[in-house]
Amino acid sequence: MLARRHDEVPAVAAGENGDAVALADVRRRLTLYLTALWGQGFEVEALPDDQDATRPILRERTILLPARMRPAGGLPAITHYRAAAVHAAAHALYSTPFDPEALKPRQRLLVELIEDARVEWLAAARFPRLRAYWLALHPPFTDDGMPFARLIGQLARALAAPHAAYRDDYWVDKGVSLFLERLPRLHEPAVSREIGLRLAHDLGQMRLSMDESGAPPPLASYRDDNRHLWREVREMLSGETEEAAPQEPQATHPEAFLEESEQGRRFAFAENGETGGDAGAGYRVEVDPERARLSFKVSAEAEAESAAVRYPEWFEHLGLARPDWCTLRERAAAVGDAEAAERLLAARAPLLRRLRGVVGALRARRVVRLRAQESGDDLDLDAAIRILADIRNGEVPDAFVYERRQTLHDPAFTATLLLDLSESVNAADPASGRSVLELAREAALLLGQVMSGLGHALAIAGFRSNGRHEIDYVRVKGFAEGFGERVRGRLCALEGGGSTRMGAAIRHAADELAREAAHRRVLMVVTDGEPSDIDVFDEAHLVHDARRAVLEARARGVQTFCVSLDPRADAYVERIFGAAHFLVLDRMEALPERLTQLFLRFARAAR
């Protein structure tokens, strides 16, 4: 082992000091690097010598890289290798093949370029430093060369840093604007096709020709050849053919496992396979030490539940986390009386007006003018002049002659509001006579109105537990869902019950937040008591586990904050969330206003 490490040092050091480096010397490091980033395995191999290809190639989970890599963009060769490998891995994780039928080479090239930018944005949302590496490897802007190739290169670089002030070319500016408009939808591969075809159409209107029989315009050296993005090429790369017989759907078989319960070990069956049966539905066999019996559990809520998710739990006295210790299930919140929500909002109309004034000031900073639109309130004079020129030249004009103003969805800030739905939230506040749940519901209604006005993505959920194998995560609103009547009705239908096993709920919410494309992700927990559950007798245990969950979330780029309504919370809330990451309210009735003000403060700081 020592000898092998000693042999690797000179080559790697050379690569980091500005010299070329061989893939054979760093392949293992690259493989481990990808595993550390994505938690999944990838194979890294050298490009075949018998091929003329110089760009990286992606084949399923195998990444083919040049046998030698030189420094570029001021980055050492090893970083050049990493940039190429991570870009290809991002395609493997986030891309799905497109149908190339009836697409011209120009259209395919633009779809590929937008897809490159899309997967890089998603990857950089998790690992922000990647964006600087990729940007450094893009060729600088230049006025040399053919107009088509120059515009393609400029757009590729502009999309690598879309918030930079680049407005020298209308077409490039339009491409960046279309990309930024769709930031909340970047998890959808269809976005790349939408934008790519729009931009390809505009290039056709500009009468810019592409050498469709020759090589594509030169782009950043770290990017792969994108053949895997097209369906028929991907089938050839994976050895599949169109004549292959369709596979019959595989029958699902119950998977047996032992799990711990209060009564001892329990022998359980869970469905597996593509049908995704819920582990809480179907049949369950339990072993009873006193009397053998067979019981069947049929869940009436199977359609409203997601599959069970297992999470670890931290045991401070052991200094370790027990894997798969807790079982969490997502449940869709019931839909309640939306009119009750309207009455609540009407009662807080003065506060809502004041908050909307703050929202208007923040939103005005992000209003952009979108030109060449199919519909709008104003006429785009530049587009109108262009159409008149087309008519005089005997050409068919397009219909994009309007302009409209739009508030861009801000990618800087995404948040989740996590509400404690344990039994204690049903207790009434002595001062106001209202329950904690009623105050939390009102706070969520105000917050939803404010966040939707700002264009920020907000998810709302609640949690409760009944032992470590029955943790409910009640989904009220998803990130991409509007704050409409159904969502407000779900808030009014929330009920309290059970206990407060906070760590698993924080892990689940943080896992979802970490996948969102945002510069700043905030998880706000609203609770009225210390973490506890029916199967835990050490009062400090769940406090330590919640603290561990907060640290894990922070390591993934998710900031956690707590608003506590427990007057005794100072004894434990700082241990969980850390100094300056919590607020204890002495007056419960102040929750709606204070919570919304907190979110507005986070939104300002994220700009």
C-alpha positions in Angstrom: 0.0 0.0 0.0 2.8 2.4 0.9 4.7 1.6 -2.3 1.7 2.2 -4.5 0.9 5.6 -2.9 4.6 6.5 -3.3 4.5 5.7 -7.0 1.4 7.9 -7.5 2.9 11.1 -6.0 5.2 12.3 -8.7 2.5 12.2 -11.5 -0.2 13.8 -9.4 2.2 16.5 -8.1 3.2 17.2 -11.7 -0.4 17.6 -12.7 -1.0 20.0 -9.9 2.1 22.1 -10.7 1.1 23.0 -14.2 2.2 20.0 -16.3 0.2 17.5 -18.3 -0.9 14.4 -16.4 -1.8 10.9 -17.5 -5.2 9.4 -16.8 -3.6 6.2 -15.6 -1.9 8.1 -12.7 -5.1 9.8 -11.5 -7.9 7.4 -12.5 -8.4 6.0 -9.0 -8.5 9.5 -7.5 -11.1 10.6 -10.1 -13.3 7.5 -9.3 -13.2 8.2 -5.6 -13.8 11.9 -6.2 -17.0 11.1 -8.1 -18.2 8.6 -5.4 -17.6 11.2 -2.7 -19.6 13.8 -4.6 -22.5 11.8 -5.8 -22.6 8.8 -3.5 -22.7 6.6 -6.6 -20.1 4.6 -8.4 -18.8 5.5 -11.9 -16.1 3.8 -14.0 -13.4 6.1 -15.5 -11.5 4.8 -18.6 -9.3 6.2 -21.3 -10.6 7.0 -24.8 -9.7 4.2 -27.2 -6.6 4.8 -29.3 -8.3 3.6 -32.4 -10.9 6.4 -32.4 -10.5 10.0 -33.5 -12.5 11.3 -30.6 -10.8 13.9 -28.4 -13.8 14.8 -26.3 -15.0 12.8 -23.2 -17.6 10.2 -23.9 -20.4 9.0 -21.5 -21.6 5.4 -21.8 -24.1 4.6 -19.1 -22.0 4.8 -15.9 -18.6 4.7 -17.7 -16.8 8.0 -18.4 -14.2 7.9 -21.2 -11.6 10.7 -20.8 -8.5 11.6 -22.8 -5.4 9.5 -21.9 -3.5 12.7 -21.1 -4.8 16.1 -20.0 -3.1 19.5 -20.1 -3.7 22.5 -17.9 -6.3 24.9 -19.2 -8.0 28.2 -18.1 -5.4 28.6 -15.3 -6.4 25.3 -13.8 -4.0 22.4 -13.3 -4.5 19.2 -15.3 -6.0 17.2 -12.4 -8.7 19.9 -12.0 -9.3 19.8 -15.8 -9.9 16.1 -15.4 -12.2 16.6 -12.5 -14.3 19.2 -14.3 -14.7 16.8 -17.3 -15.6 13.8 -15.1 -18.1 15.7 -12.9 -19.8 17.2 -16.0 -20.3 13.8 -17.5 -21.5 12.3 -14.2 -24.0 15.2 -13.9 -25.4 14.1 -17.3 -25.7 10.5 -16.1 -27.7 11.7 -13.1 -29.9 14.4 -14.5 -30.3 13.9 -18.2 -32.7 11.7 -20.1 -32.4 11.0 -23.9 -34.2 13.2 -26.3 -36.0 12.1 -29.5 -33.9 13.4 -32.4 -36.6 12.8 -35.1 -37.1 15.7 -37.5 -34.5 17.9 -35.7 -31.9 19.6 -37.7 -28.2 19.7 -36.6 -28.6 23.3 -35.6 -31.5 22.5 -33.3 -29.8 19.5 -31.8 -26.7 21.6 -31.1 -28.7 24.2 -29.2 -30.6 21.6 -27.2 -27.3 20.0 -26.2 -25.9 23.4 -25.2 -28.9 24.2 -23.0 -28.8 20.7 -21.5 -25.1 21.1 -20.6 -26.0 24.4 -18.8 -29.0 22.8 -17.1 -27.1 19.8 -15.6 -24.2 22.1 -14.6 -26.6 24.4 -12.8 -28.2 21.5 -10.9 -24.7 20.1 -9.9 -23.4 23.5 -8.9 -26.5 24.0 -6.7 -25.1 21.2 -4.6 -21.4 22.0 -5.0 -21.0 25.7 -5.8 -17.2 25.7 -6.4 -17.8 23.6 -9.6 -19.2 26.6 -11.3 -15.9 28.5 -11.0 -14.0 25.5 -12.5 -16.3 25.1 -15.4 -16.4 28.8 -16.2 -12.6 29.0 -16.2 -12.4 26.3 -18.9 -14.7 28.2 -21.3 -13.0 30.0 -24.2 -13.2 33.8 -23.6 -15.5 36.0 -25.6 -14.1 36.8 -29.0 -15.2 38.7 -32.2 -13.2 36.4 -34.4 -14.6 33.6 -36.5 -17.9 32.9 -38.2 -20.9 34.6 -36.7 -22.7 31.3 -35.9 -19.7 29.7 -34.1 -19.0 32.9 -32.3 -22.6 33.2 -31.0 -22.7 29.6 -29.9 -19.5 30.0 -27.9 -20.7 33.3 -26.3 -24.0 31.7 -25.3 -22.2 28.7 -23.7 -20.0 30.9 -21.7 -22.9 33.3 -20.7 -25.0 30.3 -19.5 -22.1 29.2 -17.3 -22.5 32.5 -15.4 -26.1 33.6 -16.2 -26.3 36.3 -13.5 -23.2 38.1 -14.9 -23.8 41.4 -16.6 -23.5 40.3 -20.3 -25.8 42.1 -22.7 -23.7 42.7 -25.8 -25.8 40.5 -28.1 -29.6 40.3 -28.2 -29.7 36.6 -29.1 -27.3 35.7 -26.3 -29.3 37.9 -23.9 -32.5 36.2 -24.9 -31.0 32.7 -24.3 -29.9 33.7 -20.8 -33.3 35.3 -20.0 -35.1 32.1 -21.2 -32.8 30.0 -19.0 -33.3 32.2 -15.9 -37.1 32.3 -16.4 -37.1 28.5 -16.1 -34.9 28.1 -13.1 -37.8 26.7 -10.9 -38.2 24.0 -13.6 -34.6 23.1 -14.3 -35.2 19.6 -12.8 -37.3 18.9 -16.0 -35.1 17.8 -19.0 -37.9 19.2 -21.3 -36.7 22.7 -20.5 -33.6 22.2 -22.6 -35.6 21.2 -25.7 -38.0 24.2 -25.2 -35.2 26.8 -25.0 -33.0 25.1 -27.6 -35.7 25.1 -30.3 -36.6 28.7 -29.5 -33.1 29.8 -30.0 -32.5 27.7 -33.1 -35.6 29.3 -34.6 -34.2 32.8 -33.9 -30.9 31.8 -35.6 -32.9 30.8 -38.6 -34.7 34.1 -38.7 -31.3 35.8 -38.5 -30.2 33.9 -41.6 -27.1 32.6 -39.9 -25.9 29.4 -41.5 -24.2 26.5 -39.8 -21.8 24.2 -41.5 -24.1 21.2 -40.9 -21.8 18.8 -42.7 -18.7 19.7 -40.8 -17.6 19.6 -37.1 -19.6 21.6 -34.5 -18.3 24.9 -33.2 -15.5 24.6 -30.7 -16.8 24.6 -27.1 -15.2 24.1 -23.7 -12.7 21.2 -23.7 -14.1 19.5 -20.6 -17.5 18.9 -22.1 -18.4 15.5 -23.6 -19.7 14.8 -27.1 -23.3 14.6 -25.9 -24.1 11.6 -28.1 -25.7 10.0 -25.0 -28.4 12.7 -25.2 -30.0 11.2 -28.3 -32.1 8.1 -28.2 -30.8 6.2 -31.2 -27.2 6.9 -30.3 -27.7 6.0 -26.7 -29.2 2.6 -27.8 -26.1 1.9 -29.9 -23.8 2.9 -27.1 -25.5 0.6 -24.6 -25.7 -2.3 -27.1 -29.5 -2.1 -27.5 -31.4 -2.3 -30.8 -34.9 -1.3 -31.9 -35.6 -4.9 -32.8 -35.1 -6.1 -29.3 -38.2 -7.8 -27.9 -40.1 -5.7 -25.3 -39.4 -7.0 -21.9 -42.3 -8.3 -19.9 -42.9 -6.4 -16.7 -41.2 -8.3 -13.9 -43.5 -9.7 -11.2 -42.9 -8.2 -7.8 -41.9 -10.5 -5.0 -42.1 -9.7 -1.3 -38.8 -9.0 0.3 -38.4 -10.3 3.9 -36.5 -8.5 6.6 -36.2 -8.5 10.4 -36.8 -5.3 12.2 -36.8 -4.4 15.9 -40.0 -3.5 17.6 -41.2 -2.9 21.2 -42.3 -6.5 21.3 -39.0 -7.9 20.0 -38.0 -8.8 16.5 -40.6 -8.6 13.8 -40.4 -10.6 10.6 -41.9 -8.3 7.9 -42.5 -8.4 4.2 -42.2 -5.3 2.0 -43.0 -5.1 -1.7 -40.2 -4.3 -4.1 -39.8 -3.8 -7.8 -41.1 -1.2 -10.2 -44.6 -1.1 -8.8 -43.2 0.5 -5.7 -45.5 -1.0 -3.1 -45.7 0.8 0.2 -43.9 -1.1 3.0 -46.7 -0.1 5.3 -49.4 -1.8 3.0 -50.1 -5.4 2.1 -49.4 -8.3 4.3 -47.2 -8.5 7.4 -46.1 -11.6 9.3 -45.2 -11.0 13.0 -43.5 -13.5 15.3 -45.0 -13.5 18.7 -42.9 -15.2 21.4 -46.0 -16.1 23.4 -48.5 -17.2 20.8 -48.1 -17.7 17.1 -50.5 -15.6 15.1 -50.8 -14.3 11.6 -52.0 -10.8 11.1 -52.7 -8.8 8.0 -52.3 -5.1 7.8 -54.1 -3.3 4.9 -53.5 0.4 4.7 -56.5 2.5 3.6 -54.2 5.4 2.8 -51.7 3.5 0.6 -52.5 5.7 -2.4 -51.9 8.9 -0.4 -48.6 7.7 1.1 -45.2 7.5 -0.4 -42.9 4.5 0.1 -41.2 4.3 3.5 -37.9 6.0 3.8 -35.3 4.8 6.3 -33.1 7.3 8.2 -30.3 6.8 10.7 -30.4 8.1 14.3 -27.5 9.4 16.3 -26.7 7.8 19.6 -24.5 10.2 21.5 -23.4 7.8 24.3 -22.2 5.3 21.6 -20.7 8.0 19.4 -22.3 6.5 16.3 -25.4 6.6 14.1 -27.5 3.4 13.8 -28.4 3.1 10.1 -32.0 2.7 9.0 -33.2 3.2 12.6 -36.2 5.3 11.8 -39.0 4.8 9.2 -40.6 7.9 7.8 -43.5 8.1 5.4 -44.8 11.0 3.4 -48.5 11.6 3.5 -50.5 14.1 1.5 -52.4 16.5 3.7 -56.1 16.3 3.6 -58.0 19.2 2.0 -60.0 21.3 4.4 -62.1 24.4 4.3 -60.4 27.0 2.1 -62.9 29.6 3.2 -61.6 29.4 6.7 -58.2 30.4 5.3 -59.7 33.4 3.6 -61.3 34.5 6.8 -58.0 34.2 8.6 -56.3 36.3 6.0 -59.1 38.9 6.0 -58.7 39.2 9.8 -55.0 40.0 9.3 -55.5 42.4 6.4 -53.6 45.3 7.9 -50.5 43.2 8.6 -50.8 41.6 5.2 -50.9 45.1 3.5 -47.8 46.1 5.4 -45.9 43.0 4.4 -47.0 43.4 0.8 -45.4 46.8 0.8 -42.1 45.2 1.7 -42.7 42.5 -1.0 -43.3 45.2 -3.6 -40.0 46.9 -2.8 -38.1 43.7 -3.1 -39.9 42.5 -6.2 -39.4 45.8 -8.1 -35.6 45.1 -8.1 -36.2 41.9 -10.2 -38.6 43.0 -12.8 -37.2 42.4 -16.3 -38.5 43.4 -19.7 -39.0 40.4 -22.0 -38.8 41.3 -25.7 -40.1 39.5 -28.8 -43.0 37.8 -27.1 -46.1 36.3 -28.6 -48.3 38.3 -26.3 -47.9 41.2 -24.0 -49.0 44.7 -22.9 -46.7 46.8 -25.1 -45.3 46.7 -28.6 -41.7 45.7 -29.1 -40.5 48.4 -31.5 -37.4 46.6 -32.5 -39.4 43.5 -33.4 -42.0 45.6 -35.2 -39.3 47.2 -37.4 -37.8 43.8 -38.1 -41.2 42.5 -39.2 -41.7 45.5 -41.5 -38.3 44.7 -43.1 -39.3 41.1 -43.6 -42.6 42.1 -45.2 -40.8 44.4 -47.6 -38.3 41.7 -48.5 -41.2 39.3 -49.3 -40.5 37.1 -46.3 -43.0 35.6 -43.9 -42.6 37.5 -40.5 -43.0 35.8 -37.1 -45.6 36.9 -34.6 -43.2 37.8 -31.7 -43.9 41.5 -31.7 -44.8 42.2 -28.0 -42.9 42.9 -24.9 -44.0 42.3 -21.3 -42.6 42.8 -17.9 -42.0 39.8 -15.6 -40.7 39.2 -12.2 -37.9 36.6 -12.4 -38.1 33.7 -10.1 -35.3 34.3 -7.7 -32.9 31.3 -7.6 -31.1 32.8 -4.7 -33.5 31.6 -2.0 -35.5 28.5 -1.4 -37.1 27.5 1.9 -39.1 24.8 3.7 -41.4 25.6 6.6 -41.6 22.5 8.8 -44.4 22.5 11.4 -44.5 20.5 14.6 -47.8 18.6 14.5 -47.5 16.7 17.8 -50.3 16.5 20.4 -49.1 19.5 22.3 -49.9 22.0 19.5 -53.6 21.5 20.3 -53.1 23.2 23.7 -54.5 26.7 23.9 -52.3 29.8 24.5 -53.5 31.4 27.8 -52.9 34.9 26.5 -54.8 34.7 23.2 -57.0 31.6 23.8 -56.0 30.2 20.5 -54.1 26.9 20.0 -50.5 26.7 18.9 -51.7 24.9 15.7 -54.1 27.8 14.9 -51.3 30.3 15.3 -48.9 28.2 13.2 -51.6 27.8 10.5 -52.1 31.6 10.4 -48.3 32.1 10.2 -48.0 29.6 7.3 -50.9 31.4 5.4 -49.2 34.8 5.7 -45.9 33.4 4.8 -47.3 31.6 1.7 -48.8 34.8 0.5 -45.6 36.7 0.9 -43.3 34.1 -0.6 -45.5 33.6 -3.6 -45.5 37.4 -4.2 -41.7 37.4 -4.2 -41.5 34.4 -6.5 -39.4 32.4 -4.1 -39.9 28.6 -3.9 -41.5 27.5 -0.7 -42.4 24.1 0.6 -44.6 23.5 3.7 -44.8 20.3 5.6 -45.6 19.0 9.1 -44.3 16.1 11.1 -45.3 13.9 14.0 -44.3 10.5 15.3 -45.5 7.4 17.2 -42.3 5.6 17.8 -39.3 5.3 15.5 -41.2 3.2 12.9 -44.2 5.6 12.6 -42.9 9.0 11.6 -45.3 11.0 9.5 -44.2 13.7 7.1 -47.4 15.5 6.1 -46.8 17.4 2.8 -48.9 20.6 2.5 -47.1 22.3 -0.4 -44.4 21.4 -2.8 -41.7 23.7 -4.1 -43.2 24.0 -7.6 -46.8 24.2 -6.4 -48.6 27.5 -6.3 -50.1 28.9 -3.1 -53.7 28.4 -4.3 -57.0 27.4 -2.8 -56.1 23.7 -2.4 -52.9 24.5 -0.5 -54.7 26.9 1.8 -57.4 24.3 2.4 -54.7 21.7 3.4 -53.3 24.1 6.0 -56.8 24.4 7.5 -57.1 20.6 7.7 -53.9 20.0 9.7 -54.3 18.3 13.0 -52.1 17.7 16.0 -51.3 14.3 17.5 -48.4 12.0 18.5 -44.9 13.0 19.5 -42.0 15.1 18.2 -39.2 12.9 16.7 -37.5 15.9 15.1 -34.2 14.4 13.7 -35.7 12.2 11.0 -38.0 15.0 9.8 -35.1 17.5 9.6 -33.1 14.9 7.6 -36.0 14.4 5.2 -36.7 18.1 4.6 -33.0 18.8 4.2 -32.6 16.0 1.7 -35.3 17.6 -0.5 -33.9 21.1 0.0 -30.4 20.0 -1.0 -31.7 18.9 -4.4 -33.1 22.4 -5.1 -31.2 24.7 -7.4 -30.7 27.7 -5.1 -27.8 29.6 -3.7 -29.3 29.7 -0.3 -31.6 27.0 1.2 -33.3 27.6 4.5 -35.2 25.1 6.7 -37.4 26.8 9.2 -38.7 24.6 12.1 -41.7 25.8 14.1 -42.1 23.9 17.4 -43.6 24.3 20.8 -41.5 21.7 22.7 -38.5 19.5 23.2 -38.0 16.5 20.9 -39.5 13.4 22.4 -41.2 10.1 21.5 -43.0 7.2 23.2 -40.1 4.7 22.8 -37.3 7.1 24.1 -36.7 7.4 27.8 -33.4 9.4 27.8 -34.6 13.0 27.5 -31.3 14.1 25.9 -31.2 11.4 23.2 -33.4 13.0 20.7 -31.9 16.4 21.4 -28.5 15.0 20.4 -30.0 13.4 17.3 -31.7 16.6 16.2 -28.4 18.4 16.7 -26.7 15.9 14.5 -29.4 16.2 11.8 -28.9 20.0 11.8 -25.1 19.6 11.4 -25.7 17.1 8.5 -28.0 19.6 6.8 -25.5 22.4 7.2 -22.8 20.2 5.6 -25.1 19.9 2.6 -25.7 23.6 2.2 -29.0 23.8 4.1 -29.3 26.4 6.8 -31.6 25.5 9.7 -33.5 27.9 11.9 -36.0 27.3 14.7 -38.9 29.4 16.0 -39.9 28.0 19.4 -43.0 28.7 21.3 -41.8 26.9 24.4 -40.8 29.4 27.2 -38.3 26.8 28.5 -36.7 26.3 25.1 -33.5 28.1 26.0 -32.4 25.0 27.8 -32.2 22.9 24.7 -32.9 24.8 21.5 -29.5 26.4 21.2 -27.9 23.0 21.7 -29.9 21.8 18.6 -29.7 24.7 16.2 -26.7 26.7 17.5 -26.3 30.3 18.6 -28.1 32.9 16.5 -30.1 30.2 14.7 -33.2 30.2 16.9 -35.9 32.5 18.2 -37.9 31.9 21.3 -41.2 33.8 21.4 -42.5 34.9 24.7 -45.9 35.9 23.1 -47.3 33.1 21.0 -49.7 35.4 19.2 -46.7 37.2 17.7 -45.8 34.1 15.7 -47.5 35.0 12.3 -45.8 38.4 12.1 -42.4 37.4 13.4 -42.1 34.3 11.2 -42.9 36.2 8.0 -40.4 39.0 9.0 -37.7 36.3 9.5 -38.3 34.9 6.0 -38.1 38.4 4.5 -34.8 39.0 6.3 -33.5 35.8 4.8 -34.7 36.8 1.4 -32.9 40.1 1.6 -29.7 38.5 2.7 -29.8 36.0 -0.2 -29.8 38.8 -2.8 
